[in-house]
Amino acid sequence: MSDWQHGFYKLSPEERRQRLTAALKLPASVSNLLADHASVLGNQLVENYLTDYSLPEGVALKLVVNGQEYQVPMVVEEPSVIAAASNGAQRVAKSGGFTAKKQSRELVGQVVVEPRGDVSTDLTWLRQHTSAMLKVANDAHPSMQRRGGGAQNVHLRTPGRFISVDLGIDVCQAMGANSVNTMAEAVGKWLRAQDFNVLCAILSNYATASLQTVTCTVAFQDLATPQMPGQRVAERIAALSALAQTDPYRAVTHNKGIMNGIDAVLIASGNDWRAIEAGAHAYAVRDGQYRGLSSWQVEDGQLVGRLTLPLPVGVVGGSIGLNLLTRANYRISGIKTAEELAAVTASVGLAQNLAALRALASAGIQAGHMKLQYRSLAISVGAQPAEVPLVTKRLAQLNHVDQAVARRVLDEIRKD
């Protein structure tokens, strides 16, 4: 390690920025930019803090879930995501909106041990001491049990040469990672005292006991394009859905579109989007074949959609209560419970999926997507706010577009 890095974590944010600037010979403009976007809260949240890195926030409109309309804050840098979510939501709303069943709320605290001897003998012993392990877990976090949650059950598995003691924990309205880790570690310590070699004790992000399912229907007429009747669009969407169930190359892109919407809602609501993303992709391959998370079929003269994935979200815990923007987002959406957030989040994912598949099934994904990309391209070549729509309009009329073309178009507009 070079000298300038020594003790870096002990410095104040300003001192870190000064040392980094000197060591890397950064221009003053970079150092000033970092300082201008720094905050007191940010320094409390992450290590070696320098500055806050922001992302755009917008709102998806007219998302109807279980009969209630939501305006859903979304944080994302990709231009077409919020537009697609709103588009899909409004088409589904015309047929009554999304229906989401109330999910269960259970996470897994995984305590993995190596057998002391005969595996079957150890499994028998562990089953006989299930009540003791639940008590140890709940004693480690008694407030959760007082709120009606806590460790509820123990499930034993034998992955490879190990024994996994899976604690089923109801985390109530919280994201729950810290609580589950505390309870799992307490059980791990207790098992060490029983002469088990404990390999790890930690939350599992594969929350198969916190599944959220959402369904919807869409009338054919609400899928039609100027070039294609609605029934044909619906049939092509169903065919694309079937393809995503058999071809992992298509399924990954299919699921990426779903997660475009889900991740954006999770970031805006202060949830751990990385944990949800990991669990969703694991769920997509649960039977050994990676598949699309959603399915679409033509049934009884309409298009029917369904999406199921693990969504162990929370409305308290983590940095949710610390971030003022996150708290403001809950005021905008009106979401008050974890169950409600899971239902809305899954519905946004299915809305996003519908919009993407409709575009892919009809005009192609680039037709609408590039209109929004042109805006970003215009900004990247220096277009001012008043010039952006003029540049975008001209770029949309061209067959080939890149940064050089956008710069030439901007120059022409300024000359005019």
Secondary structure, DSSP 8 states (H G I E B T S, - for coil): --GGGTTGGGS-HHHHHHHHHHHHT--HHHHHHHHHT--HHHHHHSTT--------EEEEEEEEETTEEEEEEEE-SSTTHHHHHHHHHHHHHTTT-BEE------EEEEEEEE-SS-HHHHHHHHHHTHHHHHHHHHHHSHHHHHTT-EEEEEEEE--TT-EEEEEEEE-TTB--HHHHHHHHHHHHHHHHTTT-EEEEEEEES--TTSEEEEEEEEEGGGT-BTTB-HHHHHHHHHHHHHHHTT-HHHHHHHHHHHHHHHHHHHHHTT--HHHHHHHHHHHHTTTSS---SEEEEEETTEEEEEEEEE----SBSTTTTT-HHHHHHHHHH---SHHHHHHHHHHHHHHHHHHHHHHHHTT-HHHHHHHHHHHHHHHHTT--TTTHHHHHHHHTT-S---HHHHHHHHHHHHH-
